């Protein structure tokens, strides 16, 4: 995965975003359709232009997917931590709470004697 938050260019095309991020162009469009990513501004000719905010959002989605988060979990994370800059902290807190809940469920059904 490339450095997709690189400030190399202010606005880049979807092809360049795909190349930098390692995320397929159709997947980027899909994320836009399902509102995981905001629709980027377009030129007069309709060409998408992705700036730093869109690149950060895609980086967050990509890293979250790499860590095993489902799209709905990522959507919830984005909603809950929308104003926080520390996305890594948000991911860790969220995943930790999911793991704790899983352990609690397992403990409640575990046999009391072996």
C-alpha positions as CSV (number, residue, x, y, z in Angstrom):
1,X,0.0,0.0,0.0
2,X,1.4,3.4,-1.0
3,X,1.4,6.6,1.1
4,X,-2.0,7.8,0.2
5,X,-1.9,10.8,2.5
6,X,1.1,12.3,0.8
7,X,0.7,16.0,0.0
8,X,2.5,15.5,-3.3
9,X,-0.4,17.1,-5.2
10,X,-3.3,19.1,-3.9
11,X,-5.9,17.4,-6.2
12,X,-5.5,14.1,-7.9
13,X,-7.5,12.0,-10.3
14,X,-9.3,8.8,-9.3
15,X,-6.6,6.9,-11.3
16,X,-3.8,8.5,-9.3
17,X,-5.7,7.9,-6.1
18,X,-6.1,4.3,-7.0
19,X,-2.4,3.9,-7.8
20,X,-1.3,5.6,-4.6
21,X,-3.7,3.7,-2.4
22,X,-3.7,0.3,-4.0
23,X,-7.6,0.5,-3.9
24,X,-9.3,-0.4,-7.2
25,X,-11.0,2.5,-9.0
26,X,-14.3,0.6,-9.0
27,X,-14.0,0.1,-5.2
28,X,-13.4,3.8,-4.7
29,X,-16.6,4.5,-6.7
30,X,-18.4,1.9,-4.7
31,X,-17.3,3.6,-1.4
32,X,-18.7,6.9,-2.9
33,X,-22.0,5.3,-3.9
34,X,-22.6,3.7,-0.4
35,X,-21.6,7.0,1.2
36,X,-18.4,5.7,2.9
37,X,-16.5,8.5,1.2
38,X,-17.9,11.9,0.3
39,X,-18.4,12.5,-3.4
40,X,-15.4,14.5,-4.5
41,X,-15.6,17.8,-6.3
42,X,-15.7,17.6,-10.1
43,X,-14.2,19.7,-12.8
44,X,-16.5,21.3,-15.4
45,X,-16.0,18.2,-17.6
46,X,-17.1,15.9,-14.7
47,X,-13.7,14.6,-13.8
48,X,-13.4,13.7,-10.1
49,X,-10.7,15.6,-8.1
50,X,-9.5,14.1,-4.8
51,X,-7.9,16.3,-2.2
52,X,-6.3,15.6,1.1
53,X,-9.6,15.0,3.0
54,X,-10.8,12.4,0.5
55,X,-7.3,10.7,0.6
56,X,-7.4,10.6,4.4
57,X,-10.9,9.1,4.4
58,X,-9.8,6.4,1.9
59,X,-6.7,5.7,3.9
60,X,-8.8,5.2,7.0
61,X,-11.2,2.9,5.2
62,X,-8.3,0.9,3.7
63,X,-6.5,0.5,7.0
64,X,-9.7,-0.4,8.8
65,X,-10.5,-3.1,6.2
66,X,-6.9,-4.4,6.5
67,X,-7.5,-4.8,10.2
68,X,-10.6,-6.8,9.6
69,X,-13.4,-4.2,10.2
70,X,-16.6,-4.6,8.2
71,X,-17.9,-1.7,6.3
72,X,-20.7,-1.1,8.8
73,X,-18.2,-1.0,11.6
74,X,-16.1,1.5,9.7
75,X,-19.2,3.6,9.1
76,X,-20.0,3.6,12.9
77,X,-16.4,4.5,13.7
78,X,-16.5,7.4,11.3
79,X,-19.7,8.6,12.8
80,X,-18.5,8.2,16.4
81,X,-15.1,9.7,15.9
82,X,-15.7,12.2,13.1
83,X,-14.2,15.1,15.0
84,X,-11.1,13.2,16.2
85,X,-7.9,13.3,14.4
86,X,-6.5,10.2,16.1
87,X,-8.1,7.5,13.9
88,X,-5.7,4.9,15.2
89,X,-6.9,5.5,18.8
90,X,-10.5,5.2,17.5
91,X,-9.7,1.9,15.8
92,X,-8.0,0.4,18.9
93,X,-10.8,1.5,21.3
94,X,-13.5,0.1,19.0
95,X,-11.7,-3.2,18.4
96,X,-10.9,-3.6,22.1
97,X,-14.6,-3.1,23.0
98,X,-15.6,-5.7,20.4
99,X,-13.1,-8.2,21.7
100,X,-14.2,-7.6,25.3
101,X,-17.8,-8.2,24.3
102,X,-16.8,-11.4,22.6
103,X,-15.0,-12.6,25.7
104,X,-17.9,-11.8,27.9
105,X,-20.3,-13.8,25.6
106,X,-17.9,-16.7,25.6
107,X,-17.5,-16.6,29.4
108,X,-21.2,-16.7,29.9
109,X,-21.6,-19.9,27.9
110,X,-18.4,-21.6,29.0
111,X,-18.8,-24.8,31.1
112,X,-18.3,-24.1,34.8
113,X,-16.3,-27.4,35.3
114,X,-14.0,-29.3,33.0
